[in-house]
């Protein structure tokens, strides 16, 4: 680890690591980690994967338990739901009574309660990190990690197969999402036009938001109109009984998400490599490689010729969505761009429209370009910096053989985290911690960076 001084950071690396570990222990519910104790008191799918990354250097066994809990809630069709609800905990809307998955969805587990949508498939990254850490430990830990992989390999394959088929039925190489929540970037400007076509019916059942009880400043959160649209889409899914075959015809929102697609392309490659290294069926490895190539090509097909920026595609309006958000850098995660176009995209990432904007407190990617008309410095995915996104790009750059770029993001990400708040997201100009505090995946990112 590099020598990082006290003056440069608010806490020494040892102090920051200890605070992050203490936070994860405090958010530990026994077999799952709450995403954040107040605002998100349950298990979220991609949060759990990132949390496992942070847990692995502390305890491989506990990291395995995290993914085991998540995969135990997998639907019979292969979908990993975006929320696994903790028994005896409330304080979140929409909760199990609103989703009604165990009652309405044929493929949902009877227990535990889950939501009826999914989230980005970053889980293979977590599995790789767990195996890496297990390889440095004793024989018992290695055996336990290998047993986990043997036991869950089929579940991981079912998860990837469901995404490749149910969410890309026409083989275009892009994952279709039916709710902005499935992107993980709930209220990003990416979805403004698509959400404008969501018209909540007069029969939308009443509800009361729980998020504003925790985050008192409404400017940090989606608006009431946005929430009406979110909940209306849930109602549409419920009326379709969450049936994969029915959703394309009944949902008001259907978008090919280029960022989720890039993550899936990377995840397929990572899982294929794991499969080769651990003697998994060759047919599985070939299938994963094929999906990786298909979705990488699907991402590249969305890009603009001059900048290399990627775009989502709105299936309802049959048109491209061009916005200046962090999602336009999807090809930097999965690769595949021609050399000159990739260089142009790297210049955009590092330039004044994103990480190199002169007013940024830290040189990390904001969720929306500060130069964009859609930019809102304090509003969720419309401008703030999310440490977990900094981690993801830093990880991807290291994987792609760009160590200096990876290290630069890591250093800036750690400088931002030096306040020890482990906030959900940060104001990009002032560095003020925003949203939920004590966010598990922020602490996990720091632990991995400091390992």
C-alpha positions in Angstrom: 0.0 0.0 0.0 1.2 3.5 -0.8 2.4 5.8 2.0 -0.6 8.1 2.7 0.1 10.8 5.3 -2.2 12.2 7.9 -2.0 15.7 6.5 -3.2 14.5 3.1 -6.2 12.6 4.5 -8.4 13.4 7.5 -7.6 9.9 8.9 -4.6 7.7 8.5 -5.2 4.6 6.3 -5.3 2.5 9.4 -7.9 4.7 11.1 -10.0 4.9 8.0 -9.9 1.2 7.5 -10.8 0.6 11.1 -13.8 3.0 10.8 -15.0 1.2 7.6 -14.7 -2.2 9.2 -16.5 -1.0 12.3 -19.3 0.4 10.1 -19.8 -2.9 8.3 -19.9 -4.7 11.7 -22.5 -2.2 12.9 -24.7 -2.8 9.7 -24.4 -6.6 10.0 -27.8 -8.2 10.6 -26.4 -11.7 11.1 -26.5 -13.2 7.6 -26.9 -10.0 5.6 -25.6 -6.5 5.8 -28.1 -3.6 5.5 -27.2 -1.2 2.8 -27.5 1.6 5.3 -29.0 1.4 8.8 -31.7 4.1 8.5 -32.6 4.7 4.9 -31.9 1.2 3.5 -32.4 -1.3 6.3 -32.5 -4.4 4.1 -30.2 -6.2 1.6 -29.8 -4.7 -1.9 -28.5 -6.9 -4.7 -25.6 -4.9 -6.1 -24.9 -3.4 -2.7 -24.4 -6.9 -1.4 -21.9 -7.7 -4.1 -19.8 -4.6 -3.3 -20.2 -5.3 0.4 -18.7 -8.7 -0.1 -15.8 -7.1 -1.8 -15.2 -5.1 1.3 -15.8 -8.0 3.7 -13.4 -10.3 1.9 -10.2 -8.8 3.3 -11.8 -8.8 6.8 -13.3 -12.3 6.6 -13.7 -14.5 3.6 -16.2 -16.6 5.5 -18.4 -13.5 6.2 -18.1 -12.4 2.5 -19.3 -15.8 1.4 -22.2 -15.7 3.8 -23.3 -12.4 2.3 -23.5 -13.8 -1.2 -25.0 -17.0 0.1 -27.9 -15.0 1.6 -28.5 -13.1 -1.6 -28.4 -16.2 -3.7 -30.8 -18.0 -1.4 -33.4 -15.5 -2.4 -32.8 -16.1 -6.1 -36.0 -16.6 -8.1 -36.6 -20.0 -9.8 -36.2 -18.4 -13.3 -32.7 -17.2 -12.3 -33.4 -13.6 -11.4 -31.6 -12.1 -8.4 -34.1 -9.6 -6.9 -32.9 -6.1 -6.2 -34.1 -6.3 -2.5 -34.0 -9.1 0.0 -36.1 -8.0 2.9 -34.8 -8.6 6.4 -37.2 -10.3 8.7 -38.7 -8.1 11.4 -37.4 -4.9 9.9 -39.6 -2.2 8.3 -38.9 1.5 7.6 -38.6 1.2 3.8 -41.1 1.8 1.1 -42.1 -0.1 -1.1 -41.9 -3.0 1.3 -43.0 -6.6 0.9 -46.7 -5.8 1.3 -46.5 -3.5 -1.7 -44.5 -5.8 -4.0 -46.6 -9.0 -3.1 -44.1 -11.1 -5.0 -44.6 -14.3 -3.0 -48.3 -14.0 -3.7 -48.3 -12.9 -7.3 -45.1 -14.2 -9.0 -44.8 -17.9 -9.8 -41.0 -17.7 -9.8 -40.6 -15.8 -6.5 -39.5 -17.6 -3.4 -42.2 -18.0 -0.7 -39.5 -16.9 1.8 -37.6 -14.6 2.2 -39.7 -11.7 0.9 -38.1 -9.9 -2.1 -38.8 -7.2 -4.6 -39.9 -8.0 -8.1 -37.1 -6.3 -10.1 -33.4 -6.8 -10.5 -30.1 -4.7 -10.4 -26.8 -4.6 -12.2 -25.0 -7.9 -12.3 -21.7 -7.1 -10.5 -21.7 -10.3 -8.5 -19.0 -12.2 -10.5 -16.6 -9.4 -9.5 -17.3 -10.1 -5.8 -16.8 -13.9 -6.3 -13.5 -13.1 -8.0 -12.4 -10.9 -5.0 -13.4 -13.6 -2.5 -11.4 -16.3 -4.3 -8.4 -14.0 -4.6 -8.5 -13.4 -0.8 -9.1 -17.0 -0.1 -6.0 -17.9 -2.1 -3.8 -15.9 0.3 -5.3 -17.6 3.4 -4.9 -21.0 4.9 -6.1 -24.3 3.5 -9.4 -24.3 5.4 -10.4 -20.9 4.0 -9.5 -21.9 0.5 -11.5 -25.1 0.8 -14.5 -23.1 2.1 -14.3 -20.6 -0.8 -14.0 -23.4 -3.3 -17.0 -25.3 -1.8 -19.0 -22.1 -2.1 -18.1 -21.8 -5.8 -19.0 -25.4 -6.4 -22.3 -25.0 -4.6 -23.3 -21.7 -6.2 -21.8 -22.2 -9.7 -25.2 -23.4 -11.1 -27.0 -20.4 -9.5 -24.5 -17.9 -11.0 -25.0 -19.5 -14.4 -28.8 -19.4 -14.1 -28.5 -15.7 -13.2 -26.4 -14.9 -16.2 -28.5 -17.1 -18.5 -31.7 -15.3 -17.3 -30.1 -11.9 -18.1 -28.9 -13.1 -21.5 -32.3 -14.5 -22.6 -35.1 -12.9 -20.6 -33.7 -9.4 -20.8 -32.3 -9.6 -24.3 -34.8 -11.8 -26.1 -33.8 -10.5 -29.6 -30.1 -11.0 -29.1 -29.1 -7.4 -29.6 -26.5 -7.5 -26.9 -28.2 -5.1 -24.5 -30.1 -5.6 -21.2 -33.6 -4.3 -21.2 -34.8 -2.7 -17.9 -38.4 -2.1 -17.1 -37.8 0.3 -14.2 -35.2 2.9 -13.6 -34.5 1.3 -10.3 -33.1 -1.7 -12.2 -30.3 0.5 -13.5 -29.2 1.4 -9.9 -29.3 5.0 -11.1 -32.9 5.7 -10.1 -33.5 9.3 -11.2 -30.6 9.8 -13.7 -31.3 12.2 -16.5 -30.9 9.1 -18.7 -34.5 8.2 -17.9 -36.2 11.6 -18.1 -37.8 11.1 -21.5 -38.7 7.5 -20.8 -40.3 8.4 -17.5 -42.2 11.2 -19.2 -44.2 8.5 -21.0 -45.2 6.8 -17.7 -48.7 8.0 -16.9 -49.8 6.9 -13.4 -53.4 5.7 -13.5 -56.1 7.2 -11.4 -56.2 3.8 -9.6 -52.7 4.1 -8.3 -53.1 3.0 -4.7 -52.1 5.6 -2.1 -48.7 5.4 -0.4 -46.4 7.2 1.9 -42.7 7.7 1.2 -40.3 6.7 3.9 -37.1 8.1 2.4 -37.8 11.8 3.3 -38.2 10.7 7.0 -34.4 9.9 6.9 -33.1 12.5 4.4 -34.9 15.7 5.4 -33.6 17.8 2.5 -35.9 17.0 -0.4 -33.4 18.4 -2.8 -31.3 15.3 -2.4 -34.1 12.9 -3.3 -36.4 12.2 -6.3 -39.5 14.3 -6.5 -43.1 13.1 -5.6 -44.0 13.0 -9.3 -41.0 10.7 -9.9 -42.1 8.5 -7.1 -45.6 8.3 -8.5 -44.1 7.0 -11.7 -41.8 4.5 -9.8 -44.8 3.1 -7.9 -47.0 3.0 -11.0 -44.4 0.8 -12.7 -44.5 -1.6 -9.7 -48.3 -1.7 -10.1 -47.9 -2.6 -13.8 -45.5 -5.4 -12.9 -47.8 -6.8 -10.2 -50.8 -6.8 -12.7 -48.6 -8.8 -15.0 -47.6 -11.2 -12.2 -44.0 -10.3 -12.9 -44.1 -12.6 -15.9 -41.0 -12.1 -18.1 -43.0 -12.9 -21.3 -45.7 -10.3 -20.5 -43.6 -7.4 -19.3 -42.5 -6.2 -22.8 -46.1 -5.7 -23.8 -47.5 -4.0 -20.7 -44.8 -1.8 -19.2 -44.8 1.9 -19.9 -41.0 1.9 -19.4 -38.6 -0.3 -21.4 -35.0 0.8 -22.1 -31.9 -1.0 -23.2 -29.5 0.0 -20.5 -26.0 0.4 -21.9 -24.3 0.6 -18.5 -25.9 -2.5 -17.1 -25.0 -4.2 -20.4 -21.4 -3.3 -20.1 -21.3 -4.6 -16.5 -22.9 -7.8 -17.8 -20.2 -8.2 -20.5 -17.5 -7.8 -17.9 -19.2 -10.1 -15.5 -19.5 -12.8 -18.1 -15.7 -12.6 -18.8 -14.8 -12.6 -15.1 -17.1 -15.6 -14.4 -15.7 -17.4 -17.5 -12.2 -17.0 -16.2 -13.2 -18.3 -12.8 -14.8 -21.2 -14.5 -11.6 -22.0 -16.4 -9.4 -21.7 -13.3 -11.7 -23.9 -11.3 -12.5 -26.6 -13.9 -16.1 -25.8 -14.4 -18.0 -27.3 -17.4 -16.5 -26.2 -20.7 -19.9 -25.6 -22.1 -20.6 -23.1 -19.3 -17.4 -21.3 -20.0 -18.1 -21.1 -23.8 -21.6 -19.8 -23.1 -20.2 -17.1 -20.8 -17.6 -16.1 -23.4 -20.2 -15.9 -26.1 -22.4 -13.7 -24.0 -19.5 -11.5 -23.1 -18.7 -10.9 -26.8 -22.3 -10.3 -27.7 -22.9 -7.7 -25.0 -19.6 -6.0 -25.6 -20.5 -5.7 -29.2 -24.0 -4.5 -28.2 -22.4 -1.7 -26.1 -20.0 -0.6 -28.8 -22.9 -0.4 -31.3 -24.5 2.4 -29.2 -21.5 4.7 -29.3 -21.1 8.0 -31.0 -18.4 8.1 -33.7 -16.5 11.1 -32.6 -16.5 10.8 -28.8 -17.1 7.1 -28.2 -19.8 8.0 -25.7 -22.4 5.2 -25.2 -26.2 5.7 -25.3 -29.2 3.9 -24.0 -32.1 3.0 -26.3 -35.7 3.7 -25.5 -37.7 0.7 -26.8 -41.0 2.5 -26.3 -40.2 5.6 -28.4 -37.8 3.7 -30.6 -35.0 6.2 -30.2 -31.5 6.7 -28.8 -31.1 8.5 -25.4 -28.2 10.9 -25.5 -27.3 12.3 -22.1 -24.1 13.5 -20.4 -24.0 11.1 -17.5 -21.5 8.6 -16.1 -23.2 5.9 -18.2 -21.7 7.2 -21.4 -18.4 5.7 -20.2 -19.8 2.1 -20.3 -17.3 1.0 -23.0 -14.4 1.9 -20.6 -15.7 -0.9 -18.4 -16.0 -3.7 -21.0 -13.7 -2.6 -23.8 -14.3 -3.2 -27.5 -14.0 0.3 -28.9 -11.7 1.0 -31.8 -8.5 2.5 -30.5 -9.1 6.1 -31.5 -12.6 6.2 -30.3 -11.5 4.8 -27.0 -8.9 7.4 -26.6 -11.5 10.1 -27.3 -13.7 8.6 -24.6 -10.9 8.5 -22.1 -10.2 12.2 -22.9 -13.9 13.0 -22.2 -13.7 11.0 -18.9 -10.6 12.8 -17.8 -11.4 16.2 -19.3 -13.3 19.3 -18.1 -16.8 17.8 -18.7 -16.2 15.2 -16.1 -13.3 14.3 -13.8 -11.2 17.2 -14.9 -13.8 19.9 -14.3 -11.9 22.7 -12.6 -14.5 23.2 -9.8 -14.6 19.6 -8.6 -13.4 19.1 -5.1 -11.9 15.7 -6.1 -11.0 14.4 -9.5 -13.6 11.6 -9.6 -16.5 11.1 -12.0 -19.8 12.9 -11.1 -23.0 11.1 -11.9 -23.9 13.8 -14.4 -21.6 16.2 -16.2 -21.4 19.6 -14.4 -21.7 21.2 -17.8 -25.0 19.5 -18.6 -28.3 21.3 -18.4 -29.5 18.3 -16.4 -26.9 18.7 -13.7 -28.1 19.1 -10.1 -25.2 19.2 -7.6 -27.2 17.7 -4.6 -29.8 15.5 -6.3 -29.1 11.8 -6.1 -27.9 10.6 -9.6 -28.3 14.0 -11.3 -24.8 15.3 -10.3 -23.4 14.0 -7.0 -20.3 11.8 -6.9 -20.9 8.2 -5.8 -17.8 6.5 -4.3 -18.9 3.1 -5.4 -18.8 4.3 -9.0 -15.3 5.6 -8.5 -14.4 2.2 -7.2 -16.0 0.4 -10.2 -14.0 2.5 -12.7 -10.8 2.1 -10.7 -11.3 -1.7 -10.7 -12.1 -1.8 -14.4 -9.1 0.4 -15.3 -6.8 -1.9 -13.3 -8.3 -4.9 -15.0 -7.8 -3.4 -18.5 -4.1 -2.7 -17.8 -4.3 1.0 -17.0 -2.7 1.1 -13.6 -2.0 4.8 -13.4 -5.6 5.8 -14.2 -6.8 3.2 -11.7 -4.4 4.5 -9.0 -5.4 8.1 -9.6 -9.1 7.3 -9.1 -8.2 5.3 -6.0 -6.2 8.2 -4.5 -8.9 10.7 -5.2 -11.6 8.4 -3.9 -9.7 7.9 -0.7 -9.2 11.7 -0.3 -13.0 12.1 -0.6 -13.7 9.3 1.9 -11.2 10.8 4.4 -14.0 12.5 6.3 -15.0 9.1 7.6 -18.8 9.7 7.0 -19.0 7.0 4.3 -21.9 8.8 2.7 -24.1 7.4 0.0 -22.9 10.3 -2.3 -21.1 13.6 -2.2 -21.6 17.1 -3.4 -19.1 17.3 -6.3 -17.9 20.9 -5.7 -17.8 21.2 -1.9 -17.3 17.5 -1.0 -20.2 17.7 1.4 -21.5 14.2 2.4 -25.1 13.7 1.1 -27.9 11.2 1.2 -27.7 8.3 3.7 -24.7 8.2 6.0 -23.0 5.0 7.1 -23.5 3.5 3.7 -22.1 0.0 3.5 -20.9 -0.1 0.0 -18.9 3.2 0.5 -17.2 1.6 3.5 -16.6 -1.5 1.4 -15.0 0.5 -1.4 -12.6 2.1 1.1 -11.7 -1.3 2.6 -10.8 -2.7 -0.8 -8.8 0.3 -1.8 -6.8 0.1 1.5 -6.2 -3.6 1.3 
